[in-house]
């Protein structure tokens, strides 16, 4: 513990680079190309450099830039995960006119759904 005192430690970018390094090293075992092996080693060195760095400001800035670049993908993945969890209890339909997602509880039979955005009504099975 004393060794890591004052060090930056792991963050999202470090986890990403270490995962990429592991994938490259595994691929290099099967493909027999030196490119994947050296790419994996370089990524592993970059990861350890970031983890053991004492320059907190620079590492935090790098992580913030990484999070900004990947925010769209992370938001879509979170929305997809949430939608998959809700599908157990709800049907999710799209309004035919405005394409708004509408959540309707399952097991209610044939119901008339009114879109909260454009007030269009349509009939769906629940």
Secondary structure, DSSP 8 states (H G I E B T S, - for coil): -TTTTT-----HHHHHHHHHHHHHHHHHHHH--HHHHHHHHHHHHHHHHHHT-S-HHHHHHHHHHHHHHTHHHHHHHHHHHHHHHHTTTEEEEE-TTT--EEEEETT--EEEEE-TTT--EEEEE-
